[in-house]
Structure formats: C-alpha cells, structure tokens
Amino acid sequence: MANSDLRATGEVREAAASRSYGPVSILLHWTIALLILIQIGLGWYMNEVLPDHSPAQAAILTLHVSVGLTILLLVLIRIGVRLANPPPPLQPGFPLWERVLARTSHVLFYVLLLALPLTGWALTSLGTRPIKFWGLPWPHLPGLGLLFGSPTPRPVRHELSHIHVYILIWIVLITLALHVAGALKHQFDGRPVLWRMMPGKPRPDSIGR
C-alpha cells in the first residue's frame, strides 16, 4: 500500500475515533442499560406476580432497591464523565433538527435516570425498615419529613408510588424505544451511529456516509 493510502487510512481512522465514545462511557452506557432492563423485570415480577407482603416480595424488593441505587450511582458517574469528556460530534450529514433531538433525548434520559431511582429511594425512605444496599446499610433520603411531614400522609405515599411505578417507568420505556428506533433507523439509512457506542476499534468506513 502506498504511503499516501496509509496516510489517508490513518486520517480516516483518526476521524472515526474522534466520533467514538471512550471505553469508560461505553462500559457505563451498556451496564446502565442492562441494569434498567433488569430493574424493570424485577419491578414487574415484584408487583404483578408475587403476593403482596410476602417474604418473596420482600426479598425481591431488597434486590430492587440495591439495583436502583446502583443505577443512581452509575448515572452520577456517567454525568461526571460526560461533563469531563464532552460527547463526540455526530458525523456530517445529520440535519439540525436531528442533532437537536438527539441532544434533547440524551438530557431527558439523564433526568429520568435520576428521577426514577430518587423516587424509589424516597418511597423506601418513607418506611420504617432500614435500607440495605447489597447488604450494607444505606441512609434514608434526608429532608422527606420537612417536605411531606412526619408521619407522611397516605395520599402522598400513594401519589409518589404512582409516579414511580407507572408514570416514570412508562416515560422511560417510551424514550428508550424511541432511542433504539432512532439508532436502528440510522444504522440502515447509510448513517450508522451504533458503532460510536461499541467496544473495539472504530469503523472508518462509517465516516462520511
């Protein structure tokens, strides 16, 4: 291969790498995505299958809380990584509205991925039982007594539970479906983006499509 071809290939690979996420961001992305799916499954199994107030439900709830707090911590780390390392730019060819929509959906995801575990932590904190995080003690969410009063009125607990179990979950599912649909759409319309969040070497053949 001629030196000019080698230089051109190197430049294309460098351009591809500049539009790929770093390994830490990729690891956090897929770990959080997997935990979200596990968490949704645990929540459904706990609320729809197991008998209320049963020992099995209590065991799944403890696991559910631990997974939720893990997601909260990982999302906070992911936000810190994103602030320290701005996301790579999209490849050329994307219209302005798609760029704005992509950024907006990412911000919405972060808001939801903070709101969901925080409301779950709040719900658990309204009870009297100690909170366990993978077997270790975890503090109750501070300030709930000042915000809702002590003891917390039953309608407040019911409304918070409704927001956590139904409203936020469905918004997350819809946003996740739109996110996946958008990524798949671009994967097959000549502007693939999935490689940006995949481990391994960047795909130089994706540049300029």
FENMO-V642217 format. One record per residue. N is the residue number from 1. SS is DSSP state (h for helix, s for strand, l for the rest). Layout:
BEGIN
n=N ss=SS
n=N ss=SS
END
This chain:
BEGIN
n=1 ss=l
n=2 ss=l
n=3 ss=h
n=4 ss=h
n=5 ss=h
n=6 ss=h
n=7 ss=h
n=8 ss=h
n=9 ss=h
n=10 ss=h
n=11 ss=h
n=12 ss=h
n=13 ss=h
n=14 ss=h
n=15 ss=h
n=16 ss=h
n=17 ss=h
n=18 ss=h
n=19 ss=l
n=20 ss=l
n=21 ss=l
n=22 ss=l
n=23 ss=h
n=24 ss=h
n=25 ss=h
n=26 ss=h
n=27 ss=h
n=28 ss=h
n=29 ss=h
n=30 ss=h
n=31 ss=h
n=32 ss=h
n=33 ss=h
n=34 ss=h
n=35 ss=h
n=36 ss=h
n=37 ss=h
n=38 ss=h
n=39 ss=h
n=40 ss=h
n=41 ss=h
n=42 ss=h
n=43 ss=h
n=44 ss=h
n=45 ss=h
n=46 ss=h
n=47 ss=h
n=48 ss=h
n=49 ss=h
n=50 ss=l
n=51 ss=l
n=52 ss=l
n=53 ss=l
n=54 ss=l
n=55 ss=h
n=56 ss=h
n=57 ss=h
n=58 ss=h
n=59 ss=h
n=60 ss=h
n=61 ss=h
n=62 ss=h
n=63 ss=h
n=64 ss=h
n=65 ss=h
n=66 ss=h
n=67 ss=h
n=68 ss=h
n=69 ss=h
n=70 ss=h
n=71 ss=h
n=72 ss=h
n=73 ss=h
n=74 ss=h
n=75 ss=h
n=76 ss=h
n=77 ss=h
n=78 ss=h
n=79 ss=h
n=80 ss=h
n=81 ss=h
n=82 ss=h
n=83 ss=h
n=84 ss=h
n=85 ss=l
n=86 ss=l
n=87 ss=l
n=88 ss=l
n=89 ss=l
n=90 ss=l
n=91 ss=l
n=92 ss=l
n=93 ss=l
n=94 ss=l
n=95 ss=l
n=96 ss=h
n=97 ss=h
n=98 ss=h
n=99 ss=h
n=100 ss=h
n=101 ss=h
n=102 ss=h
n=103 ss=h
n=104 ss=h
n=105 ss=h
n=106 ss=h
n=107 ss=h
n=108 ss=h
n=109 ss=h
n=110 ss=h
n=111 ss=h
n=112 ss=h
n=113 ss=h
n=114 ss=h
n=115 ss=h
n=116 ss=h
n=117 ss=h
n=118 ss=h
n=119 ss=h
n=120 ss=h
n=121 ss=h
n=122 ss=h
n=123 ss=h
n=124 ss=h
n=125 ss=h
n=126 ss=l
n=127 ss=l
n=128 ss=l
n=129 ss=l
n=130 ss=l
n=131 ss=s
n=132 ss=s
n=133 ss=s
n=134 ss=l
n=135 ss=l
n=136 ss=s
n=137 ss=s
n=138 ss=s
n=139 ss=l
n=140 ss=l
n=141 ss=l
n=142 ss=l
n=143 ss=l
n=144 ss=h
n=145 ss=h
n=146 ss=h
n=147 ss=h
n=148 ss=h
n=149 ss=l
n=150 ss=l
n=151 ss=l
n=152 ss=l
n=153 ss=l
n=154 ss=h
n=155 ss=h
n=156 ss=h
n=157 ss=h
n=158 ss=h
n=159 ss=h
n=160 ss=h
n=161 ss=h
n=162 ss=h
n=163 ss=h
n=164 ss=h
n=165 ss=h
n=166 ss=h
n=167 ss=h
n=168 ss=h
n=169 ss=h
n=170 ss=h
n=171 ss=h
n=172 ss=h
n=173 ss=h
n=174 ss=h
n=175 ss=h
n=176 ss=h
n=177 ss=h
n=178 ss=h
n=179 ss=h
n=180 ss=h
n=181 ss=h
n=182 ss=h
n=183 ss=h
n=184 ss=h
n=185 ss=h
n=186 ss=h
n=187 ss=h
n=188 ss=h
n=189 ss=l
n=190 ss=l
n=191 ss=l
n=192 ss=l
n=193 ss=l
n=194 ss=h
n=195 ss=h
n=196 ss=h
n=197 ss=h
n=198 ss=l
n=199 ss=l
n=200 ss=l
n=201 ss=l
n=202 ss=l
n=203 ss=l
n=204 ss=h
n=205 ss=h
n=206 ss=h
n=207 ss=l
n=208 ss=l
n=209 ss=l
END
